[in-house]
Each structure stands twice: as structure tokens, then as C-alpha cells.
Amino acid sequence: MSTAYPPSTGEYEQLLAAATRLFAELGYDQTETEMVAGAAGLPASSITKEFGGKRKLYLEVFRRVRASELALVREFQETGFDRDRYHEFLDLYFDYLLEHPENAALMVQRWMNDAADLREIEKTFVMPQAGRMRAATEDVFRPEVDGELMAWTVAWAVQIFVLNGIPGHEDAKDPEDTARFRRHLHHLADMYLKP
């Protein structure tokens, strides 16, 4: 995959924004190019012109999402983690997804095998970042804890909470539930971090 990306244009950005929303809400498999173009207020031909088709548009959506998430965690990955910094990271990650629930939704669509034929998403965007996080956090976990699975546990829990809140509660965005989940996330971390 080339790392050179076309310069951003107004149409390019409009299509990316519309595609991000629709892929997050409906998934790749259920989103037609006409829907994306229509949501962006552009003709369907603009997707081919700007991206070369739906597949490349989807890859660009993921490249953008993962780039913003990588920027979020880069400082932590470069300087390493200790117990306090891991707690800081949890808050930063949770707040980030609260502000960008579409990013959580895109990943949940992936976990439900949306666009199952596009496995390069995991290979190119997800697994390298997961590997960097695993390496950066390996010294903060208790020896009996599988750091890779703990990272996935946190990601899955936060993504699902951001999208749905606490099951059975009427308001998925209830501030009390959000504070309760944040406390739970930190208590969970305390169980698997070294003292």
C-alpha cells in the first residue's frame, strides 16, 4: 500500500466525513457509494475521482482514524508507561472515544466481520499499533497478566461503553454512568498493574 496520499480537497474531505459516519453506522458491506456521495452532497462519480472507489475510500477512513489514535498514544509509547501514566492513558483513550464515537463504531463493525474480505485493515492499521502498545506496556503488568489480551479487553470495553452505555440504562450518555465506568476502568487497571 502506498504511503503517499492525495492532497486534501473540499470534496475529498466531504466524502471522508460522510463515509466515516456511514461506515460507522451501517458498516462497509451495507454502505453504497451512492449513499456516501449523497450524504456529502456530491455525485457518485466523485468517489472514483477522489479515491478510486469504495474500497480505497474505506482504507483511507481507517488510515485517518488510526493516525489520529496513533497521535493520541505516541507520547505514551515513546516515553513508556508506569502505573500512573497507564491511568493517564486510560482517561485519555476514554475521553478520545467519547469525543469520537464514530471511531469506536468503526472498530465494532470490524469485530462483527464487516468487510471481512478487507483483512489489510488489521494487518496495516490495527496490529502494528497493538504491537506498539504491547511493547510499551509490557513492564507495567503483573507477570501473570497477558498484556496483549488486557489491551484488547480495555479497547473492547471502552468501545462498547461509548456506543451503548451500561446495558439496561435508558440514557447511554448519562454522566453518572460515564463517571461510574471510568472508576471501574481504573479499578480494573489496578487489578492487573504491578503495585
C-alpha positions in Angstrom: 0.0 0.0 0.0 1.4 3.4 -0.9 2.0 5.9 1.8 1.6 8.9 -0.5 -1.9 10.3 -0.2 -3.6 12.8 -2.4 -3.8 16.3 -1.1 -7.0 17.1 0.7 -9.6 18.9 -1.3 -13.1 20.1 -0.2 -14.7 17.2 -2.0 -12.2 14.8 -0.6 -12.9 15.9 3.0 -16.6 15.9 2.5 -16.5 12.4 1.2 -14.3 11.2 4.0 -16.6 12.8 6.7 -19.7 11.2 5.1 -18.0 7.9 4.6 -16.8 7.8 8.2 -20.3 8.4 9.5 -21.9 5.9 7.2 -19.3 3.1 7.6 -19.5 3.6 11.4 -23.3 3.4 11.4 -24.0 0.8 8.7 -20.7 -0.9 8.1 -18.8 -1.2 4.8 -21.0 -4.0 3.5 -24.2 -2.1 3.9 -22.9 1.3 2.7 -23.3 2.0 -1.0 -21.1 4.6 -2.8 -24.3 6.5 -3.8 -25.2 6.8 -0.1 -21.8 8.3 0.7 -21.8 10.7 -2.2 -25.4 11.7 -1.4 -24.6 12.4 2.2 -21.7 14.5 1.0 -23.9 16.4 -1.5 -21.7 15.2 -4.4 -22.2 12.9 -7.4 -21.3 9.3 -7.0 -18.5 9.7 -9.6 -16.6 11.9 -7.1 -15.7 8.8 -5.1 -14.0 7.2 -8.0 -12.3 10.6 -8.9 -11.1 11.2 -5.4 -10.4 7.7 -4.1 -10.6 5.2 -6.9 -13.6 3.5 -5.4 -15.3 2.4 -2.3 -12.5 0.1 -1.1 -9.9 2.8 -1.2 -12.2 5.2 0.5 -12.7 2.7 3.3 -9.0 2.2 3.6 -8.5 6.0 3.8 -11.1 6.3 6.5 -9.2 3.7 8.6 -5.9 5.3 7.8 -7.2 8.6 9.2 -8.8 7.1 12.2 -5.7 5.1 13.1 -3.4 8.1 12.5 -5.4 10.2 15.0 -5.4 7.4 17.5 -1.7 6.9 17.0 -1.1 10.6 17.6 -3.1 10.1 20.8 -0.8 7.4 22.2 2.5 8.2 20.6 3.8 10.2 23.6 3.0 7.3 25.9 4.6 4.8 23.6 7.8 6.9 23.2 8.3 7.6 26.9 6.9 4.4 28.3 4.4 3.6 30.9 4.4 3.4 34.7 1.4 2.8 36.8 0.3 6.5 36.9 0.9 7.0 33.2 -1.2 4.0 32.4 -4.0 5.5 34.4 -3.5 8.8 32.5 -3.6 6.9 29.2 -6.9 5.2 30.2 -8.5 8.6 30.8 -7.1 10.0 27.5 -8.3 7.0 25.5 -11.7 7.0 27.1 -12.1 10.8 26.6 -11.0 10.5 23.0 -13.6 7.9 22.1 -16.3 9.8 24.0 -15.5 12.7 21.7 -15.2 10.5 18.6 -17.8 7.7 19.0 -17.6 7.0 15.2 -14.1 5.7 15.7 -15.4 3.2 18.2 -18.3 2.3 15.9 -15.9 1.6 13.0 -13.9 -0.9 15.1 -17.0 -2.6 16.4 -18.2 -3.0 12.8 -14.8 -4.7 12.2 -15.3 -7.0 15.2 -18.6 -8.1 13.7 -16.8 -9.2 10.5 -17.9 -6.2 8.4 -15.8 -6.0 5.2 -14.4 -9.4 6.1 -12.5 -9.6 2.7 -10.5 -6.5 3.6 -8.1 -8.1 6.1 -5.4 -5.5 5.4 -7.2 -3.2 7.8 -6.0 -5.3 10.7 -2.6 -6.0 9.1 -1.9 -2.4 8.2 -3.6 -0.3 10.8 -4.7 -2.3 13.9 -2.0 -4.9 14.6 1.0 -2.6 14.3 -0.5 -0.2 16.8 -1.5 -3.0 19.1 2.1 -4.3 18.9 3.5 -0.9 19.8 1.1 -0.7 22.8 2.0 -4.2 23.9 5.7 -3.3 23.8 5.2 0.0 25.6 3.2 -1.5 28.4 4.9 -4.9 28.9 6.7 -3.8 32.1 3.7 -2.4 33.9 1.5 -5.5 34.1 1.8 -8.2 36.7 3.7 -11.2 35.4 0.5 -13.4 35.2 -1.3 -10.9 33.1 -1.4 -11.3 29.3 -0.6 -7.7 28.2 -2.0 -8.1 24.7 -5.3 -9.5 25.9 -5.5 -6.9 28.6 -5.1 -4.2 25.9 -7.9 -5.7 23.9 -10.1 -6.1 26.9 -9.7 -2.3 27.6 -10.3 -1.4 24.0 -13.4 -3.6 23.6 -14.9 -2.5 26.9 -14.4 1.2 26.2 -15.6 1.0 22.6 -18.8 -0.8 23.6 -19.5 1.5 26.6 -19.0 4.6 24.4 -21.6 3.3 21.9 -24.2 1.8 24.3 -23.5 2.9 27.8 -24.5 0.4 30.6 -27.0 -2.2 29.4 -30.5 -1.7 30.7 -29.9 2.0 31.5 -32.1 4.4 29.5 -29.5 7.1 28.7 -26.3 5.8 27.1 -24.7 9.2 27.6 -25.7 9.6 31.3 -22.8 11.5 33.0 -23.2 9.4 36.2 -22.8 6.2 34.2 -19.8 7.7 32.4 -18.2 8.5 35.7 -19.0 5.1 37.1 -17.5 3.3 34.1 -14.4 5.5 34.3 -14.0 4.5 38.0 -14.5 0.8 37.0 -11.9 1.1 34.3 -9.3 2.4 36.8 -10.2 -0.3 39.4 -9.8 -2.9 36.7 -6.4 -1.5 35.8 -5.4 -1.6 39.5 -6.0 -5.4 39.5 -3.6 -6.1 36.6 -0.9 -3.4 37.0 2.1 -4.0 39.1 1.9 -2.4 42.6 
